[in-house]
Amino acid sequence: MSISQLRAAALKSALPVKLRTERLLQLRSLLQEKQEKIVAALEKDLGKCAFESWVSEIGFLRDEIAHFLADIPALVVPQKVATPMTLQPGKSAIHKEPFGVVLVMAPWNYPVQLAISPLIGAIAAGNRVVVKPSELAPNCAVIIEEILTQVFSADEVLVVQGGVAETQALLKEKFDYIFFTGSTQVGKVVMRAAAEHLTPVTLELGGKSPCLVDKSAPLAQTARRIAWGKWLNAGQTCVAPDYVLVPRAQHDEFVRELQAAVTQFYGSHPQQSPDYGRIVNERHFDRLVNLMKDTKPAIGGQSDRAEKFIAPTVITNVSWEHPLMQEEIFGPLLPILTYDSIDEAIQLIKARPKPLAFYLFSTNSVIQERVLEQVPFGGGCVNDTIVHLANSRLPFGGVGESGMGAYHGTLSFDTFSHKKSVFHQTTLVDVPLRYPPYKGKEGLLKFLVG
């Protein structure tokens, strides 16, 4: 099946609602059946442990499917909206129809979840889908294709494997919608290609997601939650804490609590821990090691290229001009910076591009309200990290350079649906007010419109 044939099928008809539900049920069942193979693929590609693979990939997808199975019947019903008096006795409604053929371009860091989660929403909305798994997670790419080709017919979902050349060829095709997850740099390439066909896009990018620690935060608990979010998947998470701002007076104590958290999670030798992942490939390993040049890590810093291992690493005495602070780290390196007042911290964050995620640690409700009102970001947490993604009723997406558009849960249905406005007029009466001649009708018109 080619993309043109998939388009022909989409033009003929949307996926029937009953079929969408059947396919999602089959997908949920196959994810369960193949979970051991998925876990094995994630371990080979990223060194993920089974628990982490279940929580962040398989379990996440099963929850997303369950959400849609409950909501599809209501989502497909036209939404009635109020009709102004001037258009009475007509009726108004919004009909949601699929765009047609959707391209989903997945990254390598959560290769299964981020290939299949957008697909779930696109299928629920009635689209055909082309999925491009990441070639940087080759074992996962194979299992993704195996699962999707077993669940969907060739005129419903097409999986395209390959590298840069295949991706470039895909971007020359005309799609009705493009959903991309990845770096800001590649996101710009995708958007330029989409512009050639005036194709709408959702771009899930990234950026430097900050943690702001207020003096009221309990440091031990705060350090544990930041450590968990940072070193999940060895830091290769688009919403991972990228750097931490702490009050100057609490800097040393906070670093000690981070060290305690690392030891608690991964032992004295994280390289031997079964729960700590690996860097995806040598190119990213070399990039991260290069970022550590001319630094003296307060925690960690060890690396092993043969194993693609970089220890959980905390780097202090970092300036805002250091290379660590010039790009998204996307790895297990965590810079710690200090501030003297909340106003200063807010301005330091706002002086940089709007982040995909933001994490505030504070038990002071006044500080919480003030910071959340002033700091722009895609999504985030108060007194936690990353877990806002686990609520399918919260939209997930960036703002500014961290992305555009959002998805998860019901919002995924909206993302992959065109909202078609329909006005139904009655044929029982035909109000003459709108027809010429208009002489003498102005007063009545002004009365009706208020």
N, C-alpha and C positions, 0 to 999 in steps of 0.2 A: 504494500500500500504506500503510495507516494503522498506528499503533502497536498498536491493538486486533487488527488482522489478523496483525501480527507475533507478538503474544502467542498468538493462536489456533494459529499454526504451531508455536510453541515448545511449547505444551501437547500438541500432537499427537505430536511427536517431537523429540528432539535431532538436531543435524546429524550424519549418519553419519560415522564415522571416515574412511572413504575419501574422502568429499566434502570434509572439512576439509583433508586433505592436498592434494587437487586444487586447492582454492581458494587455498591458500597458495602453491602452485607458480605458479598463474596470477598471483597478486599480485606475486610476485617478478619474474616475466617482464615484467609491465606497468610496474613501477617502473623496470626497466631501459629499456624502450621509451620511457617518458615522462620520462626523467631530464632532458633538455634543457628541457622545458616546466616541470618542477618547479624547476629552477635559475632559469629566467627569472621564475617566480612569486615565488620567495624574494628575488630581486634587487629586484623591484618593491616588495614589501611591506616588506623589512627591509634592503635594500642588501647582502645577503650575496653574497660571491664564490663562484664555482663550487667551489673546493676546500673551503671551509667548508661549503657546502651538501651536498657529497658525504659528507664526514666525519661531520657531525653530524645529517644527516637521511637521505639515501638509503642510504648505506653501512651506517648503524646498523640500518635496517629490514631490509636484505638479510641482515645477520648474525643478526638476531633470527629471521627466517623459517628460515634454515638450521638454527639451533639446534632449532627445533620440528620441522622435517621429520625430524631425526635422532631426536628423543625421543618424539614422539607415540605410536608403537607401545607403548613401555614405560609411558608415563604413563596410558594408558587401561586397563591391566590392573589388576584389583583387587589391592590390597596386602595380603598375608597378614600377620597379626600373631599373636603367641603367645596361647594359650588357657590359663587357669589350670586346675589339676588339678580343682577343684570343678566345672568345666564340661565336663570330658572325658566322652565322646570327641568333643565338638563341635569345630568349626573357626570361626575368626574372620577377618574381612577388612574392609578399608575400600574402598568403591566411590566413585569420584569422578564426580559427575554435574553437568551444567551447571545454573546457576541458572535460566536461561530467557532473559529479555530484559534485556540490559545497556545502560545509557546511558553513553556515553563523551563527556565534555565537555572539549574541547581548548582550550588557550591559544593566544596569538598568537606567542609568542617562538620556539618551535620547532614551527610550526604543522602541518607534515607528519608529523614524527616522533611528536609527542605526540598526534596523532589516530589514527595507524595502529598504533603500537606496542601500546597497550592492546587494540586491536581484534584484533591477531594472537593474543594470549593468549586473548582471549574466544572467538574462532573455534576455536582449537586445542582448547579445553575443550568445544566443542559448542554454544555459545550463539548466539542471534540478537543483533544489535547495532544500536543507534541511535547514530549519530555526529553530534555537534554541533560543526562546525568554528568557529573564532573568526571573527567578523565583522570584527575589527581587522586580519586578514590576508586581505583579500577575494580576491586573486588565487590564493592558496594554497587557499582554501576551494573555489574553482571546480575546481581540478585534483584536489583530494581527492575531490570528488563524481564527477568524470569517471572517475577510476580505480576507485573503489569500485563504481559502478554498472555498469562494464564487467566487473568480476570476479564480483560477487555478484548473485544474483537478488533480486527485490523481497521475497521472504519470508525472506531471510537477513540482509540489511543495509539499513538505511534511513538516508539522510543528510538532516538537517534544517538548512537554512540560515536565517540571520536574526540579529537582535540581541537586545536585552534582553527585548523582548516575547515573542519566540519561546522564549527560554530560560526565562522565567517560566512560559509555557504548558507547556513540557516538564516542568518540575519539579512541576506539578500532576498529571501522569500517574503511574500506578503502574508501577514497574519492579522487577525482581527483584534488581538490583544497580546501583549508580551509581559510576562512576569519574570523578573530577574532578581536573583539574590547573589550578591558578591561585592567586589570592591568598588569604590567610587570611580576609580580610573576606568574600569571596564563598563561600569554603569553609564558613563558618558558615551562610550562607543555604542552601546545598545540603544541609547536614546537618539543618537545621530542616525543610526540605521532605521529606527522606528519612524523618525521624522520624514524619511523618504516616502513612506506610504501613509503618513498621518495616522500611524497606529498608536492607540493609547497604551500607556505602560504603567506598571507598578515597579518601582525600584527599591529593593530592600538592601541598603548599603551598610554603612557603619560609622566610623569616626571614633574620637577619643571620649569614651563614656566615663565621666568622673564620679567619684565617691566623695561626698562632702560630709566630714565627721564634725558634728557640733560638740562643744564641751560638755553638754548634758548626756551624751550617749554613753552607755555602759561599754567600756573599751574591750573587755574580754569577749563579750557576745558579738560586738561589732566586728572585731578582728576575725572571729570564726566565720561570720556570714560573708564578709568580704573575701576571705581566703577561699571559702567554698566556691563562690561565684567566679573568682579569678582563675583558680586552677582546675576547675571543671574542664575536661577536654584539653588539658594542658594550656589553658588560656586561649584556645582557638575558637572563641565564641564572639559573635559580632556585638553582643551586649555585655561582654565581660567588663568588669571594672578595669579601666585603662590606666587610671592614676588616682591617687588618694590625696585629698587635702585635709590636713589635721591641724588643730590649734598648736601653735609653736610649743606651748608649755607641755603638751601631751605627746609630742613626737616620740620621744624615747620609750615611754611606756607602751605606746601603740605598737611600735616595732617589736618590743618584747612579746606582746600578746600575739602578734602575727607569727613569730617564731614558735610560740607554744602551739598555735593552731596547726602549723605545718607539721610539727612533730607528732601531734595528736592524729592528724589525718594520714600521714604517709611514713611515719617513723623517722628514725635518724638517717636513714639512707633511702630517699624517695625513689632512687633508681631501682631498688628492689621491691618497691611496693606494687602489688597487683592492681591497685586502684588508681594509679597515676599513668596518664596517657603519654603519647609520643608525638613529636612534630611530624607533619604529614610527609615531608620529603627533604632532601638535602638542601635544595634552594632556599626554602623557608628557614631551615636550621641555620644556614650560613648568614642569612639576613638578620636573624635574631642574635646570633653570637656577635655579629658586627655592631649591633646596637649597644652591646655591653662594653665595647672598647672604651678605655679611659674611665671606667667606673670601678668603684669598690663596693660590691654588693654587701649589704648588711646581713642578708640571708641568702643562702644558695649561691648561684653563679656557676656551679659545676655543669659540665656538658660532655656528651659522648656522641660523636658524629656517627659512629658505626651503628649505634642504637637509636639515633635521632632523638636523644634524650637531652633535655635541658631542665635542670632542677627548678622547683619553685623559687623564684628569685625576687628579692626586695632590694631596691636601689634607692639610697638616700642621697642627700646633698646634690640634687638634680636641679639644674636651672631650667627656666622655661625655654631657653634657646638650645638646649641639648637635643641631639637627634631623637632621643626617646620621646620627646614632647612635640616632635614635628610631624609625626604620622601615627596612624593606628598601630599599636604594637602587635596585636593578634598572636600572642604567645605568652609564656609564663613569666614575663618580666613586669614587675609592679613598681613604678616610681612613687615615692612618697614626698609630697611637698607640704609646706607649712603656710599658715596665714595668721594674722593678728586680730582680725575682726570679721564678722559674718559679711559685712558690706564689702570688704576687700575680697573675700572668697567668691562672692556672687559676681563681682566685676571681673575677676580672673577667669571664671568660667564663661561669662558672657562675651569676653573679648575674643573667644575662639568660635569656630563653626559650631552650629547647633548639633548636639550629640544625639545618637540613636537612643541612648539610655542615660539615665541619671539616677543616682542613689544617694538619698539623704539619710543620715543617721542622727536622730535627735529625739529626745523625749519632751522637748519644749514645743507646745502646740503653736505658740506665737511665731517661733522660728520656722516651724514647718510651713505654716500658712504663708509667711513672708517669702521664703525661698521658693516654694512651688509657684507662687504668683510671679516671681521675677525671672526665674531661670527657664528658658525654652528648651524642650527636649522631646524626643519621639514618645517615650514611655519610660516608666521606671518604678521605683519602690521607695517607701519610707521605712527605714530600719530593716531592709533586706536587699538582696540582689537577685536578679534574673527571674525570680519566680512569677513576676507579672505575666510572663509568657504562658504560664500554665493555666491561666484563666481564659478559656476560649471566648468569654463574653467581653473581654477587653481587646480593643483593636491593637494590632501590632504593626508599627511602621515608623518611618523616620520623618524628619522635617529638614528642609534646606538641603545641605550637602549630605546629610545622613539618609536621604531617600525621599520618596514621594509615594503616596497611596498607602493603604493598610489592609490587613486581612486577619484571619482567625475567626472561627465560629460563623455566626450569621453575617458578619461583615464580609467574609470571603464570598458568600452568595452575592452580596451587593457589588463587590469588586468585579466579579466576572459576569455581571448582568447589565444590560442596557435598560435604563428606566424609561419606558415608553409611555408618554402621556396620552390619554384617550378621553375625549369628551363625547358623551352620548346625548344627543338632542332628541326631544320628542317630536313626533309627527302629528300629534293630536291637535296642537295649536301652533301658530306662527305669529309671534309677537311683532307687530309692524313698526315698533319704535326704531329699529336699526335701519330701516329702508328709507331712501329718499322718497319724497321731499322731506327736509328736516325742519321746515318752518313751523314754529310753535311747539317743537318737541324739547327745546333746551331745558325748560323748567322741570319737566318730568324726569329727564335724564339726570339733572343735578340732584333732584330729590332721591332718586334711586341709588346714586353712587355716594350720597352723603356729603 
